[in-house]
Amino acid sequence: MSTQLTEWLEVASRILLRCWIFGFLVLLFWFGVFMLAEDLVCRVHGAMFGLTPHELKVIHYCGMGLLKLAVGCFFLFPWLAIRMVLSKAR
């Protein structure tokens, strides 16, 4: 493997790791806000869209699950694959 490719993979690896961390922090922030201010969120969004608290909870938890899946698929798994390739090349 050429040094230029190795350097490019190292940079891509660092970027993917930072994106994964940022995505996970967004997920934790969303979960924290929803847990700490659930009533406020339900009042504001329920009044805006005419949804019941149960419907809002389902939408939020499905959104959190989708974000978690997307962050894992688009950032964590590629990072792991790149790290495996780089460790095998050494």
N, C-alpha and C positions, 0 to 999 in steps of 0.2 A: 504494500500500500504506500502510495507516495506521501511525502510530508505535507504537501498542499492539501490533499484529501483528508489526512489526519487532522490538520489544523482546522479545516472547515467542519469536520465532524465534532471536534472539541467545542467550537463556537456554537454549533447547532445544539449540542448537548446542553451547554450552559443556558442557552435561550429557552429550550424546552423545559428545563428544570425550573427556571424562574417563572415561566408561564404556568406550570403546574402549581407552584407555590401560590402565585397570585390568584389562580382560579380557586384553589382550596380556601384561601383567606376570604374570598368573596362568598363562598359557600358558607363558611363559618359565620361571617357577618350577617348574611341573610337569615341563617338559622337562629342566631342570637337575637336579632331584631324581632323575628317572628315569635320567639319564645318569651322575650321580655315585654313586648308591646303588642301582644296578640289582639287584645281588645281594641286598641287604637287602629291597628291594621284592618281588622274586621269592620269597624265602623266606617273608616274612610273608604275602603274598597267596596264594602257592601253597599254603601249609599251611592257610590259612583256607578256601579254596574248592576245593582239589584240582585246581589248574590247572598245566599245564606252563609252563616259562619262555617257550616260543614262543607259547603262547596268551595269556599275560600281556602280552607285547610287542605282539601284535596288538591286544589290547583297549586298551592304553594309547595306541598310535599312532592307532588309530581314534578314540579319545576326544579326543586332541589335535587331530586333523583336524576333528572335529565342533565342538569349541570354537572353532577358528579360523574355520570357516565361519559359525558362529552369531554370533561377535563381529563379523565383517565384514558380515554381512547385517543384523543388528539395530542396529549402532552406526555402523560406518564409512560404509556407503552412505547411510543417512539423513542423516548429518552432511554428506557431500558434496553431497547434494541440497539441503539447507537452505542451505549456503554458496553454491551456485550461484544459488538463488532470491534470496538477499540481495544477491549481487553484481550481479545483473541489475536489482534494484529501485533500485540507487543511481545 
